[in-house]
Amino acid sequence: MCAKKSADTHLEFLESSEGLANQLDKAQNFFQSNNKLLLIIGGALLAGILGLVGYRYYQDGREADGQKALYKAVYDFESDSLDLALKGKGGNEGLLSIADNYKGTDAGNLASFYAGTALLKQGQLDEAIQRLKSFSSSDILLQARAYALIGDAYMEKNEAGQAIDYYKRAADYKANQFFTPGYLLKLGLAYEKDNKPKDAASAYKRIIDDFPMSSEVMNAKKYLGVVEGQVGE
């Protein structure tokens, strides 16, 4: 009964020209009283939309420019011209410049990876670690590779504990039969250097058990025999 009465009341209101007029007057008064506020809100929304569109357009342009610059730098890197790849020459930007000038783009991110790799090859270990740590990817190959390279740099610095951390990250990142066994082998060697033969044995056993067809199995078995003897001592 209450529901029917409420429905009838709304129906009467809609059919009443006086009721509709009153509501329209209230709406008009509201807009007149808050005209400036509504204009500000509308302007802010429009500015936000235009800003987002403009930013995306700007980022697309930066990405294209970064990829173009990266092409020559990567060519120099693959030609083993590491200084040229890192610093560039003439009108060609180097990897370091691309990484810094195109942050927030895929080109800048990839430049950090290549720059870190080149710096590691040159023995600039701290700089290599910094660049490689700034790289981030969901790629099955590159992210794990970056972790492993950071581990290599720490091993060169005789910081086996830090190397272990990054070799573990490499081995656990999207594990696969092609690259994971190599990272596990590095992990085992780092554990040995850190005087942790039991942990080293676990790394070698994982290669043998989980990746029996990998080329690293032979070395894993050889190293396992050595560390098992140490564990038994």
C-alpha positions as CSV (number, residue, x, y, z in Angstrom):
1,M,0.0,0.0,0.0
2,C,2.9,2.4,0.9
3,A,4.7,1.5,-2.3
4,K,1.6,2.3,-4.4
5,K,1.1,5.6,-2.5
6,S,4.7,6.6,-3.2
7,A,4.4,5.7,-6.9
8,D,1.1,7.7,-7.1
9,T,2.8,10.7,-5.5
10,H,5.7,10.6,-8.0
11,L,3.2,10.2,-10.9
12,E,1.2,13.2,-9.7
13,F,4.4,15.3,-9.4
14,L,5.4,14.4,-13.0
15,E,2.0,15.3,-14.3
16,S,2.0,18.6,-12.4
17,S,3.3,21.5,-14.5
18,E,3.6,23.6,-11.3
19,G,5.8,20.9,-9.7
20,L,8.0,20.7,-12.7
21,A,8.3,24.5,-13.0
22,N,9.4,24.7,-9.3
23,Q,12.1,22.1,-9.9
24,L,13.3,23.9,-13.0
25,D,13.5,27.1,-11.1
26,K,15.5,25.5,-8.3
27,A,17.9,24.0,-10.9
28,Q,18.3,27.4,-12.6
29,N,18.9,29.1,-9.3
30,F,21.5,26.5,-8.4
31,F,23.4,27.0,-11.7
32,Q,23.2,30.8,-11.4
33,S,24.4,30.7,-7.8
34,N,27.3,28.3,-8.5
35,N,28.1,29.4,-12.0
36,K,31.7,30.2,-11.3
37,L,32.3,27.0,-9.4
38,L,30.8,24.9,-12.2
39,L,32.9,26.7,-14.8
40,I,36.1,26.0,-12.7
41,I,35.2,22.3,-12.3
42,G,34.4,22.0,-16.0
43,G,37.6,23.8,-17.0
44,A,39.6,21.6,-14.7
45,L,38.1,18.4,-16.2
46,L,38.8,19.7,-19.7
47,A,42.3,20.7,-18.8
48,G,42.9,17.2,-17.3
49,I,41.7,15.5,-20.4
50,L,43.7,17.7,-22.8
51,G,46.7,17.3,-20.5
52,L,46.5,13.5,-20.7
53,V,46.1,13.5,-24.5
54,G,49.0,16.0,-24.8
55,Y,51.2,13.9,-22.5
56,R,50.6,10.7,-24.4
57,Y,51.3,12.5,-27.7
58,Y,54.5,13.9,-26.1
59,Q,55.6,10.5,-24.8
60,D,54.9,8.9,-28.2
61,G,57.2,11.4,-29.8
62,R,59.9,10.9,-27.2
63,E,59.6,7.1,-27.7
64,A,60.1,7.4,-31.5
65,D,63.1,9.7,-31.0
66,G,64.6,7.5,-28.4
67,Q,64.3,4.3,-30.5
68,K,65.9,6.1,-33.4
69,A,68.9,7.2,-31.3
70,L,69.1,3.7,-29.7
71,Y,69.5,2.0,-33.1
72,K,73.0,3.4,-33.8
73,A,74.1,3.0,-30.2
74,V,73.2,-0.7,-30.1
75,Y,74.9,-1.2,-33.4
76,D,78.1,0.2,-31.9
77,F,77.6,-2.0,-28.8
78,E,77.2,-5.1,-30.9
79,S,80.3,-4.1,-32.9
80,D,82.2,-4.0,-29.5
81,S,82.8,-0.3,-29.8
82,L,81.9,0.2,-26.2
83,D,83.2,3.8,-25.7
84,L,81.4,4.9,-28.9
85,A,78.2,3.0,-27.8
86,L,78.3,4.6,-24.3
87,K,79.2,8.2,-25.2
88,G,78.1,8.5,-28.9
89,K,79.8,10.8,-31.3
90,G,78.9,13.9,-33.3
91,G,75.1,13.9,-33.8
92,N,74.7,10.4,-32.4
93,E,73.7,10.0,-28.8
94,G,75.3,7.3,-26.7
95,L,73.6,4.8,-24.4
96,L,74.3,6.9,-21.3
97,S,72.7,10.0,-22.8
98,I,69.7,8.1,-24.2
99,A,69.1,6.4,-20.8
100,D,69.1,9.8,-19.1
101,N,67.2,11.8,-21.7
102,Y,64.5,9.3,-22.5
103,K,63.5,8.2,-19.0
104,G,60.0,6.8,-18.9
105,T,60.2,5.3,-22.4
106,D,61.0,1.8,-23.5
107,A,64.0,3.2,-25.4
108,G,65.5,4.8,-22.3
109,N,64.9,1.7,-20.3
110,L,66.6,-0.5,-22.8
111,A,69.5,1.9,-23.1
112,S,70.0,1.5,-19.3
113,F,70.4,-2.3,-19.9
114,Y,72.9,-1.9,-22.7
115,A,74.8,0.8,-20.9
116,G,75.1,-1.4,-17.7
117,T,76.3,-4.3,-19.8
118,A,78.9,-2.2,-21.6
119,L,80.1,-0.6,-18.3
120,L,80.5,-4.1,-16.8
121,K,82.6,-5.2,-19.8
122,Q,84.8,-2.1,-19.2
123,G,85.2,-3.0,-15.5
124,Q,83.2,0.1,-14.3
125,L,81.4,-2.1,-11.7
126,D,79.6,0.4,-9.6
127,E,78.3,2.4,-12.6
128,A,77.3,-0.9,-14.2
129,I,75.3,-2.0,-11.1
130,Q,73.6,1.4,-11.0
131,R,72.5,1.3,-14.6
132,L,71.4,-2.3,-14.5
133,K,69.3,-1.8,-11.3
134,S,67.5,1.0,-13.1
135,F,66.4,-1.4,-15.8
136,S,63.0,-3.1,-15.5
137,S,61.3,-5.5,-17.9
138,S,58.7,-8.3,-17.9
139,D,60.7,-10.0,-20.7
140,I,61.6,-13.6,-20.1
141,L,65.2,-13.0,-21.1
142,L,66.3,-9.5,-20.3
143,Q,65.2,-9.0,-16.7
144,A,66.8,-12.3,-15.6
145,R,69.8,-11.4,-17.6
146,A,70.0,-8.0,-15.9
147,Y,69.9,-9.7,-12.5
148,A,72.6,-12.1,-13.4
149,L,74.9,-9.3,-14.7
150,I,74.4,-7.4,-11.4
151,G,75.5,-10.7,-9.7
152,D,78.5,-10.8,-12.0
153,A,79.5,-7.3,-11.0
154,Y,79.2,-8.0,-7.3
155,M,81.3,-11.2,-7.8
156,E,84.0,-9.0,-9.4
157,K,83.8,-6.7,-6.4
158,N,84.3,-9.8,-4.1
159,E,80.8,-9.3,-2.6
160,A,79.5,-12.8,-2.8
161,G,76.6,-12.2,-0.5
162,Q,75.2,-9.5,-2.8
163,A,75.9,-11.7,-5.9
164,I,74.0,-14.6,-4.3
165,D,70.9,-12.3,-3.9
166,Y,70.9,-11.4,-7.6
167,Y,71.8,-14.8,-9.0
168,K,68.8,-16.1,-7.0
169,R,66.6,-13.5,-8.5
170,A,67.8,-14.5,-12.0
171,A,67.3,-18.2,-11.4
172,D,63.8,-17.7,-10.0
173,Y,62.6,-15.2,-12.6
174,K,60.4,-17.1,-15.1
175,A,62.5,-20.2,-14.8
176,N,63.1,-22.0,-18.1
177,Q,65.4,-24.7,-19.5
178,F,67.4,-22.3,-21.7
179,F,68.8,-19.8,-19.2
180,T,68.0,-20.8,-15.7
181,P,70.6,-23.6,-15.5
182,G,73.3,-21.1,-16.2
183,Y,72.1,-18.8,-13.5
184,L,71.9,-21.7,-11.0
185,L,75.5,-22.6,-11.8
186,K,76.6,-19.1,-11.1
187,L,74.6,-19.2,-7.9
188,G,76.3,-22.4,-6.8
189,L,79.7,-20.9,-7.4
190,A,78.8,-17.8,-5.5
191,Y,77.7,-19.9,-2.5
192,E,81.0,-21.7,-2.7
193,K,82.9,-18.4,-2.6
194,D,80.8,-17.4,0.4
195,N,81.7,-20.7,2.2
196,K,78.2,-22.2,2.0
197,P,78.8,-25.6,0.5
198,K,75.4,-26.9,1.5
199,D,73.6,-24.1,-0.3
200,A,75.9,-24.6,-3.3
201,A,75.0,-28.3,-3.4
202,S,71.3,-27.4,-3.5
203,A,71.8,-25.1,-6.5
204,Y,73.7,-27.8,-8.4
205,K,71.1,-30.5,-7.5
206,R,68.4,-28.2,-8.9
207,I,70.2,-28.2,-12.2
208,I,70.5,-31.9,-12.3
209,D,66.9,-32.6,-11.1
210,D,65.0,-29.9,-12.9
211,F,67.0,-29.4,-16.1
212,P,68.6,-32.8,-16.8
213,M,69.0,-32.1,-20.6
214,S,70.9,-28.8,-20.1
215,S,74.5,-28.4,-21.0
216,E,75.3,-27.3,-17.4
217,V,74.5,-30.7,-16.0
218,M,78.0,-32.1,-16.5
219,N,79.6,-29.2,-14.5
220,A,76.8,-29.3,-11.9
221,K,77.6,-33.0,-11.2
222,K,81.3,-32.3,-11.0
223,Y,80.9,-29.3,-8.7
224,L,78.3,-31.2,-6.6
225,G,80.8,-34.0,-5.9
226,V,83.3,-31.5,-4.6
227,V,80.9,-29.6,-2.3
228,E,79.2,-32.8,-1.0
229,G,82.7,-33.8,0.2
230,Q,83.0,-30.4,2.0
231,V,79.6,-30.8,3.6
232,G,80.5,-34.2,4.9
233,E,83.7,-32.9,6.5
